[in-house]
Amino acid sequence: MEALWLSIRLACCVAAILVLVGMPLAYWIARTKWRGKFLVESVVALPLVLPPTVLGFYLLMAMGSRGPLGKFWIGLFGHTLAFTFTGLVVASALYSLPFAVQPLLTAFEGVDERLLDAAAVLGAGRWRTFRDVLLPLSFRGVITAGVLSFAHTLGEFGVVLMVGGNIAGVTRTVSIDIYDHVQSLEYREANQMATVLLLVSFTVLATIYGLHRRIWSPWSTR
């Protein structure tokens, strides 16, 4: 169960980070008039088509002792970023980025421009317009972004194995634990962990999407 709790902790960290980072990024993509924004969209969506091992390899090189991010981390903390839980968080956040940005982008683009223009005419600045108008109307997209980021991170394998290795209690996630059991021909243990992961993933998705279907929002006036 240690691997499962580590995976849940990793998924929670990544989901929280991606919602916070994804909102300004999605807002910029949705509102910018720059013609080259398709380049940014392509970079954000790249993990969807890039093999996890390829992304994991380049992240491992960047986080290693000779990589730019690894050298920076060593200067601050005295050790590399690779093969640590923090390294897993960074790698997982990059790998799951499109699963947070895409729902937020769709939600932001679905808000009527006239409402934003009306807020501007009434004297609201960009931050107040975002907080009081755009965010409440896009809250279902925020929920979806958090759920998809959590669920996607919970079942990651390729990227976390490349960047974190297989260190018990530190980087051994539930997907790697299942793989270890299969490699050792311990199918009963593998089935138990796989079933737990399946039930946790389904319960999270069913619960959140059930609330999402009811248009649950802390800003609701009903």
MARTORTI-96873 format. One record per atom (N, C-alpha, C): residue in three letters; x negated, y negated, z; chain; residue number from 0. Coordinates in steps of 0.1 Angstrom, whole numbers. Last residue first. Example, Ala and Ser with C-alpha at 12.3 -4.5 7.8 and 13.67 -1.06 7.14 Angstrom:
# residues 2
R   voti      px      py      pz   drenkol   bati
R    Ser    -128      22      71         A      1
R    Ser    -137      11      71         A      1
R    Ser    -129       0      79         A      1
R    Ala    -132      57      78         A      0
R    Ala    -123      45      78         A      0
R    Ala    -132      33      78         A      0
# end
This chain:
# residues 222
R   voti      px      py      pz   drenkol   bati
R    Arg     278    -288     -63         A    221
R    Arg     289    -280     -60         A    221
R    Arg     288    -273     -46         A    221
R    Thr     256    -301     -69         A    220
R    Thr     265    -309     -61         A    220
R    Thr     278    -300     -58         A    220
R    Ser     222    -290     -69         A    219
R    Ser     236    -288     -73         A    219
R    Ser     245    -296     -63         A    219
R    Trp     196    -291     -64         A    218
R    Trp     202    -303     -67         A    218
R    Trp     217    -302     -70         A    218
R    Pro     188    -265     -61         A    217
R    Pro     189    -273     -48         A    217
R    Pro     195    -286     -51         A    217
R    Ser     207    -242     -80         A    216
R    Ser     198    -253     -80         A    216
R    Ser     199    -260     -67         A    216
R    Trp     219    -216    -100         A    215
R    Trp     216    -220     -87         A    215
R    Trp     206    -231     -88         A    215
R    Ile     234    -204    -121         A    214
R    Ile     229    -218    -122         A    214
R    Ile     227    -224    -108         A    214
R    Arg     239    -178    -121         A    213
R    Arg     249    -186    -114         A    213
R    Arg     245    -201    -114         A    213
R    Arg     216    -169    -132         A    212
R    Arg     229    -168    -140         A    212
R    Arg     240    -176    -134         A    212
R    His     198    -172    -112         A    211
R    His     197    -180    -124         A    211
R    His     210    -180    -132         A    211
R    Leu     206    -152     -95         A    210
R    Leu     208    -166     -90         A    210
R    Leu     207    -175    -102         A    210
R    Gly     198    -131    -112         A    209
R    Gly     212    -132    -107         A    209
R    Gly     215    -146    -102         A    209
R    Tyr     172    -136    -115         A    208
R    Tyr     180    -138    -127         A    208
R    Tyr     195    -138    -123         A    208
R    Ile     164    -129     -89         A    207
R    Ile     162    -142     -94         A    207
R    Ile     171    -145    -106         A    207
R    Thr     172    -101     -88         A    206
R    Thr     176    -111     -78         A    206
R    Thr     175    -125     -83         A    206
R    Ala     159     -89    -110         A    205
R    Ala     173     -89    -108         A    205
R    Ala     179     -99     -99         A    205
R    Leu     131     -95    -104         A    204
R    Leu     138    -100    -116         A    204
R    Leu     153    -100    -115         A    204
R    Val     128     -81     -79         A    203
R    Val     125     -95     -81         A    203
R    Val     132    -101     -93         A    203
R    Thr     136     -55     -87         A    202
R    Thr     143     -62     -76         A    202
R    Thr     141     -77     -77         A    202
R    Phe     116     -48    -106         A    201
R    Phe     130     -49    -110         A    201
R    Phe     139     -57    -100         A    201
R    Ser      93     -49     -91         A    200
R    Ser      94     -58    -102         A    200
R    Ser     109     -59    -106         A    200
R    Val      98     -29     -71         A    199
R    Val      96     -43     -67         A    199
R    Val      98     -53     -79         A    199
R    Leu     102      -6     -88         A    198
R    Leu     113     -11     -79         A    198
R    Leu     111     -26     -75         A    198
R    Leu      76      -4    -100         A    197
R    Leu      88      -6    -108         A    197
R    Leu     100     -11    -100         A    197
R    Leu      60      -1     -77         A    196
R    Leu      58     -13     -86         A    196
R    Leu      70     -15     -94         A    196
R    Val      70      24     -68         A    195
R    Val      71      12     -60         A    195
R    Val      70      -1     -68         A    195
R    Thr      63      40     -90         A    194
R    Thr      77      38     -87         A    194
R    Thr      79      26     -78         A    194
R    Ala      36      38     -89         A    193
R    Ala      42      33    -101         A    193
R    Ala      57      31     -98         A    193
R    Met      31      51     -65         A    192
R    Met      27      37     -67         A    192
R    Met      34      31     -78         A    192
R    Gln      41      77     -72         A    191
R    Gln      46      70     -60         A    191
R    Gln      43      55     -61         A    191
R    Asn      25      84     -93         A    190
R    Asn      39      83     -95         A    190
R    Asn      45      75     -84         A    190
R    Ala       0      86     -81         A    189
R    Ala       2      76     -92         A    189
R    Ala      17      74     -94         A    189
R    Glu       4     108     -64         A    188
R    Glu       2      94     -58         A    188
R    Glu       4      83     -68         A    188
R    Arg       9     127     -84         A    187
R    Arg      19     125     -74         A    187
R    Arg      17     111     -68         A    187
R    Tyr     -15     128     -98         A    186
R    Tyr      -3     123    -105         A    186
R    Tyr       8     120     -95         A    186
R    Glu     -45     127     -98         A    185
R    Glu     -36     126     -86         A    185
R    Glu     -22     120     -91         A    185
R    Leu     -66     127    -115         A    184
R    Leu     -55     138    -117         A    184
R    Leu     -46     138    -105         A    184
R    Ser     -81     106    -115         A    183
R    Ser     -85     117    -105         A    183
R    Ser     -75     128    -106         A    183
R    Gln     -68      89    -132         A    182
R    Gln     -82      94    -136         A    182
R    Gln     -86     106    -127         A    182
R    Val     -46      84    -117         A    181
R    Val     -44      92    -129         A    181
R    Val     -58      97    -133         A    181
R    His     -57      68     -96         A    180
R    His     -51      81     -93         A    180
R    His     -49      90    -105         A    180
R    Asp     -67      46    -111         A    179
R    Asp     -76      55    -104         A    179
R    Asp     -70      68    -101         A    179
R    Tyr     -42      36    -120         A    178
R    Tyr     -52      41    -130         A    178
R    Tyr     -62      50    -123         A    178
R    Ile     -32      27     -96         A    177
R    Ile     -25      37    -103         A    177
R    Ile     -34      44    -113         A    177
R    Asp     -51       7     -91         A    176
R    Asp     -49      18     -81         A    176
R    Asp     -42      30     -88         A    176
R    Ile     -46     -11    -111         A    175
R    Ile     -59      -4    -111         A    175
R    Ile     -58       8    -102         A    175
R    Ser     -20     -19    -102         A    174
R    Ser     -22     -13    -116         A    174
R    Ser     -35      -5    -117         A    174
R    Val     -26     -31     -78         A    173
R    Val     -18     -19     -78         A    173
R    Val     -19     -12     -92         A    173
R    Thr     -60     -41     -76         A    172
R    Thr     -46     -43     -76         A    172
R    Thr     -39     -30     -78         A    172
R    Arg     -89     -47     -60         A    171
R    Arg     -81     -35     -65         A    171
R    Arg     -66     -37     -64         A    171
R    Thr    -102     -67     -49         A    170
R    Thr     -98     -69     -63         A    170
R    Thr     -90     -57     -69         A    170
R    Val    -101     -62     -21         A    169
R    Val    -106     -75     -26         A    169
R    Val    -100     -77     -41         A    169
R    Gly     -94     -37     -14         A    168
R    Gly     -91     -48      -5         A    168
R    Gly     -95     -61     -10         A    168
R    Ala    -120     -23     -33         A    167
R    Ala    -109     -20     -24         A    167
R    Ala    -107     -32     -14         A    167
R    Ile    -127     -33     -64         A    166
R    Ile    -132     -34     -51         A    166
R    Ile    -120     -33     -41         A    166
R    Asn    -132     -31     -94         A    165
R    Asn    -124     -22     -86         A    165
R    Asn    -129     -22     -71         A    165
R    Gly    -132     -61    -114         A    164
R    Gly    -137     -48    -111         A    164
R    Gly    -127     -40    -103         A    164
R    Gly    -124     -87    -121         A    163
R    Gly    -125     -83    -107         A    163
R    Gly    -131     -70    -104         A    163
R    Val    -125     -88    -149         A    162
R    Val    -130     -99    -141         A    162
R    Val    -133     -95    -126         A    162
R    Met    -116     -64    -158         A    161
R    Met    -128     -69    -164         A    161
R    Met    -134     -80    -155         A    161
R    Leu     -92     -60    -143         A    160
R    Leu    -103     -50    -143         A    160
R    Leu    -116     -56    -148         A    160
R    Val     -77     -82    -150         A    159
R    Val     -82     -81    -136         A    159
R    Val     -93     -71    -135         A    159
R    Val     -73     -77    -178         A    158
R    Val     -80     -89    -174         A    158
R    Val     -85     -87    -159         A    158
R    Gly     -58     -52    -177         A    157
R    Gly     -71     -54    -185         A    157
R    Gly     -79     -66    -180         A    157
R    Phe     -35     -56    -159         A    156
R    Phe     -45     -45    -157         A    156
R    Phe     -59     -49    -164         A    156
R    Glu      -6     -68    -142         A    155
R    Glu     -18     -70    -150         A    155
R    Glu     -28     -59    -148         A    155
R    Gly      18     -69    -128         A    154
R    Gly      15     -57    -136         A    154
R    Gly       2     -58    -144         A    154
R    Leu      20     -94    -117         A    153
R    Leu      21     -82    -108         A    153
R    Leu      16     -69    -115         A    153
R    Thr      20    -112    -138         A    152
R    Thr       8    -110    -130         A    152
R    Thr       8     -98    -122         A    152
R    His      46    -110    -146         A    151
R    His      36    -106    -155         A    151
R    His      23    -104    -148         A    151
R    Ala      61    -118    -123         A    150
R    Ala      62    -104    -128         A    150
R    Ala      51    -100    -138         A    150
R    Phe      52    -145    -121         A    149
R    Phe      50    -135    -110         A    149
R    Phe      51    -121    -115         A    149
R    Ser      59    -156    -145         A    148
R    Ser      45    -156    -141         A    148
R    Ser      43    -146    -130         A    148
R    Leu      87    -152    -144         A    147
R    Leu      79    -146    -154         A    147
R    Leu      64    -145    -151         A    147
R    Val      93    -169    -122         A    146
R    Val      96    -154    -122         A    146
R    Val      88    -147    -132         A    146
R    Gly      85    -194    -130         A    145
R    Gly      79    -188    -118         A    145
R    Gly      81    -173    -118         A    145
R    Ala     101    -198    -153         A    144
R    Ala      86    -199    -153         A    144
R    Ala      80    -192    -142         A    144
R    Thr     127    -197    -141         A    143
R    Thr     123    -187    -151         A    143
R    Thr     107    -187    -152         A    143
R    Ile     126    -220    -126         A    142
R    Ile     128    -207    -119         A    142
R    Ile     123    -196    -129         A    142
R    Val     123    -239    -146         A    141
R    Val     113    -238    -136         A    141
R    Val     114    -225    -129         A    141
R    Gly     147    -236    -160         A    140
R    Gly     135    -233    -167         A    140
R    Gly     123    -232    -157         A    140
R    Arg     165    -245    -141         A    139
R    Arg     165    -231    -145         A    139
R    Arg     153    -227    -152         A    139
R    Phe     159    -272    -140         A    138
R    Phe     155    -264    -129         A    138
R    Phe     156    -249    -132         A    138
R    Ser     163    -293    -157         A    137
R    Ser     155    -283    -162         A    137
R    Ser     151    -272    -151         A    137
R    Leu     177    -312    -143         A    136
R    Leu     183    -306    -155         A    136
R    Leu     175    -295    -161         A    136
R    Pro     158    -319    -123         A    135
R    Pro     170    -312    -120         A    135
R    Pro     177    -306    -131         A    135
R    Leu     137    -331    -141         A    134
R    Leu     135    -319    -133         A    134
R    Leu     148    -312    -129         A    134
R    Leu     149    -354    -153         A    133
R    Leu     144    -343    -161         A    133
R    Leu     143    -330    -153         A    133
R    Val     158    -370    -130         A    132
R    Val     166    -367    -142         A    132
R    Val     162    -354    -149         A    132
R    Asp     141    -374    -109         A    131
R    Asp     155    -375    -107         A    131
R    Asp     164    -371    -118         A    131
R    Arg     114    -369    -119         A    130
R    Arg     119    -363    -107         A    130
R    Arg     134    -363    -105         A    130
R    Phe     113    -383    -144         A    129
R    Phe     110    -369    -143         A    129
R    Phe     116    -362    -131         A    129
R    Thr     120    -409    -135         A    128
R    Thr     128    -402    -145         A    128
R    Thr     126    -387    -145         A    128
R    Arg      98    -413    -118         A    127
R    Arg     112    -413    -112         A    127
R    Arg     121    -406    -122         A    127
R    Trp      77    -413    -136         A    126
R    Trp      77    -404    -125         A    126
R    Trp      91    -402    -120         A    126
R    Arg      84    -434    -154         A    125
R    Arg      83    -420    -159         A    125
R    Arg      84    -410    -147         A    125
R    Gly     109    -456    -137         A    124
R    Gly      96    -453    -144         A    124
R    Gly      95    -438    -148         A    124
R    Ala     140    -471    -143         A    123
R    Ala     133    -460    -137         A    123
R    Ala     120    -457    -145         A    123
R    Gly     156    -490    -155         A    122
R    Gly     144    -495    -148         A    122
R    Gly     136    -483    -141         A    122
R    Leu     176    -484    -171         A    121
R    Leu     180    -488    -157         A    121
R    Leu     168    -491    -149         A    121
R    Val     162    -475    -193         A    120
R    Val     169    -488    -194         A    120
R    Val     173    -493    -180         A    120
R    Ala     154    -451    -184         A    119
R    Ala     144    -461    -186         A    119
R    Ala     151    -475    -187         A    119
R    Ala     179    -437    -182         A    118
R    Ala     171    -439    -170         A    118
R    Ala     161    -450    -172         A    118
R    Ala     185    -437    -209         A    117
R    Ala     194    -445    -200         A    117
R    Ala     186    -447    -187         A    117
R    Asp     166    -420    -219         A    116
R    Asp     166    -434    -224         A    116
R    Asp     174    -443    -214         A    116
R    Leu     174    -397    -207         A    115
R    Leu     161    -402    -204         A    115
R    Leu     160    -417    -208         A    115
R    Leu     198    -393    -220         A    114
R    Leu     198    -394    -205         A    114
R    Leu     185    -401    -201         A    114
R    Arg     191    -390    -246         A    113
R    Arg     198    -402    -242         A    113
R    Arg     199    -404    -227         A    113
R    Glu     179    -366    -249         A    112
R    Glu     170    -378    -249         A    112
R    Glu     178    -390    -244         A    112
R    Asp     189    -338    -230         A    111
R    Asp     193    -349    -239         A    111
R    Asp     185    -361    -238         A    111
R    Val     167    -311    -228         A    110
R    Val     174    -322    -221         A    110
R    Val     177    -333    -231         A    110
R    Gly     153    -292    -241         A    109
R    Gly     167    -291    -242         A    109
R    Gly     175    -302    -235         A    109
R    Glu     126    -297    -236         A    108
R    Glu     131    -301    -249         A    108
R    Glu     146    -300    -250         A    108
R    Phe     126    -285    -210         A    107
R    Phe     123    -299    -212         A    107
R    Phe     129    -304    -225         A    107
R    Ala     130    -258    -216         A    106
R    Ala     139    -265    -208         A    106
R    Ala     138    -280    -209         A    106
R    Thr     108    -252    -232         A    105
R    Thr     121    -250    -238         A    105
R    Thr     132    -258    -230         A    105
R    Leu      88    -257    -214         A    104
R    Leu      88    -264    -226         A    104
R    Leu     102    -264    -232         A    104
R    Leu      93    -237    -195         A    103
R    Leu      94    -251    -191         A    103
R    Leu      95    -260    -203         A    103
R    Pro      89    -213    -210         A    102
R    Pro     102    -216    -204         A    102
R    Pro     104    -231    -200         A    102
R    Gln      60    -218    -217         A    101
R    Gln      71    -217    -227         A    101
R    Gln      85    -219    -221         A    101
R    Val      45    -219    -193         A    100
R    Val      47    -231    -201         A    100
R    Val      58    -230    -211         A    100
R    Ala      46    -193    -182         A     99
R    Ala      51    -204    -175         A     99
R    Ala      54    -216    -183         A     99
R    Phe      35    -177    -201         A     98
R    Phe      47    -173    -195         A     98
R    Phe      53    -183    -186         A     98
R    Pro      10    -189    -208         A     97
R    Pro      22    -191    -217         A     97
R    Pro      35    -186    -211         A     97
R    Leu      -5    -181    -184         A     96
R    Leu      -2    -195    -187         A     96
R    Leu      10    -196    -196         A     96
R    Ser     -16    -156    -178         A     95
R    Ser      -1    -158    -177         A     95
R    Ser       4    -172    -180         A     95
R    Tyr     -43    -161    -181         A     94
R    Tyr     -37    -150    -188         A     94
R    Tyr     -22    -152    -189         A     94
R    Leu     -49    -181    -162         A     93
R    Leu     -51    -183    -176         A     93
R    Leu     -44    -173    -185         A     93
R    Ala     -42    -167    -139         A     92
R    Ala     -35    -179    -142         A     92
R    Ala     -37    -182    -157         A     92
R    Ser     -61    -146    -139         A     91
R    Ser     -46    -143    -140         A     91
R    Ser     -38    -155    -144         A     91
R    Ala     -85    -161    -135         A     90
R    Ala     -83    -153    -147         A     90
R    Ala     -68    -150    -149         A     90
R    Val     -79    -172    -109         A     89
R    Val     -82    -180    -121         A     89
R    Val     -80    -173    -134         A     89
R    Val     -75    -149     -94         A     88
R    Val     -65    -159     -95         A     88
R    Val     -67    -168    -107         A     88
R    Leu     -99    -135     -96         A     87
R    Leu     -87    -129    -101         A     87
R    Leu     -76    -140    -103         A     87
R    Gly    -116    -153     -82         A     86
R    Gly    -118    -151     -96         A     86
R    Gly    -106    -145    -103         A     86
R    Thr    -105    -149     -57         A     85
R    Thr    -104    -163     -63         A     85
R    Thr    -106    -161     -78         A     85
R    Phe    -114    -124     -52         A     84
R    Phe    -100    -126     -53         A     84
R    Phe     -97    -139     -60         A     84
R    Thr    -143    -115     -73         A     83
R    Thr    -137    -120     -61         A     83
R    Thr    -122    -122     -63         A     83
R    Phe    -156    -110     -96         A     82
R    Phe    -155     -99     -86         A     82
R    Phe    -151    -104     -73         A     82
R    Ala    -169    -143    -103         A     81
R    Ala    -165    -129    -107         A     81
R    Ala    -165    -119     -95         A     81
R    Leu    -181    -164     -91         A     80
R    Leu    -167    -163     -90         A     80
R    Leu    -161    -150     -94         A     80
R    Thr    -210    -159     -70         A     79
R    Thr    -204    -160     -82         A     79
R    Thr    -188    -159     -80         A     79
R    His    -221    -179     -42         A     78
R    His    -218    -166     -48         A     78
R    His    -210    -169     -61         A     78
R    Gly    -223    -205     -30         A     77
R    Gly    -234    -195     -29         A     77
R    Gly    -232    -182     -35         A     77
R    Phe    -205    -225     -33         A     76
R    Phe    -203    -215     -23         A     76
R    Phe    -213    -205     -22         A     76
R    Leu    -216    -244     -52         A     75
R    Leu    -207    -248     -42         A     75
R    Leu    -206    -238     -30         A     75
R    Gly    -233    -230     -69         A     74
R    Gly    -237    -242     -63         A     74
R    Gly    -229    -247     -52         A     74
R    Ile    -215    -210     -78         A     73
R    Ile    -227    -207     -69         A     73
R    Ile    -232    -219     -62         A     73
R    Trp    -198    -225     -94         A     72
R    Trp    -193    -219     -82         A     72
R    Trp    -204    -215     -72         A     72
R    Phe    -215    -232    -115         A     71
R    Phe    -209    -243    -107         A     71
R    Phe    -204    -237     -93         A     71
R    Lys    -221    -207    -124         A     70
R    Lys    -232    -215    -119         A     70
R    Lys    -226    -226    -110         A     70
R    Gly    -196    -199    -134         A     69
R    Gly    -202    -192    -123         A     69
R    Gly    -214    -200    -116         A     69
R    Leu    -191    -218    -154         A     68
R    Leu    -182    -218    -142         A     68
R    Leu    -189    -210    -130         A     68
R    Pro    -212    -211    -171         A     67
R    Pro    -211    -224    -166         A     67
R    Pro    -202    -225    -154         A     67
R    Gly    -230    -180    -164         A     66
R    Gly    -219    -187    -170         A     66
R    Gly    -218    -201    -164         A     66
R    Arg    -247    -165    -149         A     65
R    Arg    -253    -173    -160         A     65
R    Arg    -242    -181    -167         A     65
R    Ser    -230    -151    -131         A     64
R    Ser    -241    -160    -126         A     64
R    Ser    -248    -168    -137         A     64
R    Gly    -197    -154    -145         A     63
R    Gly    -209    -147    -141         A     63
R    Gly    -220    -157    -136         A     63
R    Met    -176    -167    -157         A     62
R    Met    -177    -167    -143         A     62
R    Met    -189    -160    -137         A     62
R    Ala    -180    -163    -184         A     61
R    Ala    -180    -177    -179         A     61
R    Ala    -181    -177    -164         A     61
R    Met    -179    -136    -186         A     60
R    Met    -191    -143    -190         A     60
R    Met    -192    -157    -184         A     60
R    Leu    -153    -132    -178         A     59
R    Leu    -163    -126    -170         A     59
R    Leu    -177    -133    -174         A     59
R    Leu    -139    -145    -199         A     58
R    Leu    -138    -150    -186         A     58
R    Leu    -149    -145    -177         A     58
R    Tyr    -146    -127    -220         A     57
R    Tyr    -151    -141    -220         A     57
R    Tyr    -150    -148    -207         A     57
R    Phe    -133    -104    -210         A     56
R    Phe    -147    -104    -213         A     56
R    Phe    -153    -118    -213         A     56
R    Gly    -106    -111    -209         A     55
R    Gly    -113    -107    -197         A     55
R    Gly    -128    -108    -199         A     55
R    Leu    -101    -114    -236         A     54
R    Leu    -100    -126    -227         A     54
R    Leu    -107    -123    -214         A     54
R    Val    -105     -87    -243         A     53
R    Val    -112     -98    -250         A     53
R    Val    -112    -110    -241         A     53
R    Thr     -86     -73    -228         A     52
R    Thr    -101     -71    -226         A     52
R    Thr    -109     -82    -232         A     52
R    Pro     -62     -83    -238         A     51
R    Pro     -66     -86    -224         A     51
R    Pro     -81     -84    -222         A     51
R    Pro     -61     -96    -271         A     50
R    Pro     -62     -84    -262         A     50
R    Pro     -67     -88    -248         A     50
R    Leu     -39    -123    -278         A     49
R    Leu     -53    -119    -276         A     49
R    Leu     -54    -107    -267         A     49
R    Val     -13    -131    -278         A     48
R    Val     -18    -122    -289         A     48
R    Val     -32    -117    -288         A     48
R    Leu     -10    -145    -255         A     47
R    Leu       1    -136    -259         A     47
R    Leu      -4    -127    -270         A     47
R    Pro     -31    -162    -251         A     46
R    Pro     -31    -150    -244         A     46
R    Pro     -20    -140    -248         A     46
R    Leu     -23    -185    -268         A     45
R    Leu     -33    -175    -273         A     45
R    Leu     -33    -162    -265         A     45
R    Ala      -7    -205    -261         A     44
R    Ala       0    -193    -264         A     44
R    Ala     -10    -182    -268         A     44
R    Val     -25    -226    -256         A     43
R    Val     -17    -221    -245         A     43
R    Val     -11    -207    -248         A     43
R    Val     -35    -229    -282         A     42
R    Val     -44    -225    -271         A     42
R    Val     -36    -219    -260         A     42
R    Ser     -12    -238    -295         A     41
R    Ser     -18    -226    -299         A     41
R    Ser     -28    -220    -289         A     41
R    Glu      -7    -262    -283         A     40
R    Glu       3    -251    -281         A     40
R    Glu      -3    -238    -285         A     40
R    Val     -29    -276    -292         A     39
R    Val     -27    -274    -277         A     39
R    Val     -18    -262    -275         A     39
R    Leu     -22    -277    -319         A     38
R    Leu     -35    -271    -314         A     38
R    Leu     -34    -267    -300         A     38
R    Phe       1    -292    -319         A     37
R    Phe       2    -278    -323         A     37
R    Phe     -11    -270    -319         A     37
R    Lys      -6    -318    -316         A     36
R    Lys      -2    -310    -304         A     36
R    Lys      -1    -295    -306         A     36
R    Gly     -14    -335    -336         A     35
R    Gly     -22    -324    -333         A     35
R    Gly     -18    -315    -321         A     35
R    Arg       4    -356    -335         A     34
R    Arg       5    -346    -346         A     34
R    Arg      -3    -334    -343         A     34
R    Trp      19    -369    -307         A     33
R    Trp       6    -366    -313         A     33
R    Trp       8    -355    -323         A     33
R    Lys      39    -376    -291         A     32
R    Lys      41    -377    -306         A     32
R    Lys      29    -374    -314         A     32
R    Thr      50    -358    -262         A     31
R    Thr      40    -364    -270         A     31
R    Thr      44    -365    -285         A     31
R    Arg      70    -342    -249         A     30
R    Arg      72    -357    -251         A     30
R    Arg      62    -364    -260         A     30
R    Ala      62    -316    -247         A     29
R    Ala      76    -319    -251         A     29
R    Ala      77    -333    -255         A     29
R    Ile      36    -318    -238         A     28
R    Ile      38    -312    -251         A     28
R    Ile      52    -315    -256         A     28
R    Trp      41    -329    -213         A     27
R    Trp      33    -336    -223         A     27
R    Trp      35    -331    -237         A     27
R    Tyr      56    -309    -201         A     26
R    Tyr      62    -322    -202         A     26
R    Tyr      54    -330    -213         A     26
R    Ala      37    -288    -200         A     25
R    Ala      49    -287    -208         A     25
R    Ala      56    -300    -211         A     25
R    Leu      19    -300    -181         A     24
R    Leu      15    -296    -195         A     24
R    Leu      27    -295    -204         A     24
R    Pro      35    -305    -158         A     23
R    Pro      29    -316    -166         A     23
R    Pro      25    -313    -180         A     23
R    Met      42    -276    -154         A     22
R    Met      52    -287    -156         A     22
R    Met      46    -299    -163         A     22
R    Gly      19    -260    -151         A     21
R    Gly      27    -259    -163         A     21
R    Gly      37    -270    -165         A     21
R    Val      10    -265    -125         A     20
R    Val       2    -269    -137         A     20
R    Val      10    -269    -149         A     20
R    Leu      31    -255    -110         A     19
R    Leu      26    -268    -107         A     19
R    Leu      18    -273    -119         A     19
R    Val      34    -229    -120         A     18
R    Val      45    -238    -120         A     18
R    Val      41    -253    -119         A     18
R    Leu       8    -219    -116         A     17
R    Leu      13    -221    -129         A     17
R    Leu      25    -230    -130         A     17
R    Ile       7    -217     -88         A     16
R    Ile      -3    -226     -95         A     16
R    Ile       3    -229    -109         A     16
R    Ala      27    -199     -82         A     15
R    Ala      28    -212     -77         A     15
R    Ala      19    -222     -84         A     15
R    Ala      18    -176     -96         A     14
R    Ala      31    -182    -100         A     14
R    Ala      32    -196     -95         A     14
R    Val      -6    -171     -83         A     13
R    Val      -6    -174     -97         A     13
R    Val       7    -181    -101         A     13
R    Cys       3    -164     -57         A     12
R    Cys      -6    -175     -59         A     12
R    Cys      -6    -180     -73         A     12
R    Cys      20    -142     -63         A     11
R    Cys      25    -154     -56         A     11
R    Cys      16    -166     -59         A     11
R    Ala       1    -124     -73         A     10
R    Ala      12    -129     -82         A     10
R    Ala      18    -141     -76         A     10
R    Leu     -15    -119     -51         A      9
R    Leu     -21    -125     -63         A      9
R    Leu     -10    -131     -72         A      9
R    Arg       3    -108     -34         A      8
R    Arg      -4    -120     -30         A      8
R    Arg      -9    -127     -42         A      8
R    Ile       9     -85     -49         A      7
R    Ile      19     -94     -46         A      7
R    Ile      14    -108     -42         A      7
R    Ser     -16     -72     -49         A      6
R    Ser     -10     -76     -61         A      6
R    Ser       1     -87     -59         A      6
R    Leu     -19     -67     -21         A      5
R    Leu     -29     -76     -28         A      5
R    Leu     -23     -81     -41         A      5
R    Trp       1     -49     -18         A      4
R    Trp       2     -62     -11         A      4
R    Trp      -8     -72     -17         A      4
R    Leu      -9     -28     -33         A      3
R    Leu       4     -35     -37         A      3
R    Leu       5     -48     -30         A      3
R    Ala     -32     -21     -20         A      2
R    Ala     -33     -26     -34         A      2
R    Ala     -20     -33     -38         A      2
R    Glu     -21     -11       4         A      1
R    Glu     -30     -23       4         A      1
R    Glu     -31     -29     -10         A      1
R    Met      -8      12       0         A      0
R    Met       0       0       0         A      0
R    Met      -9     -13       0         A      0
# end
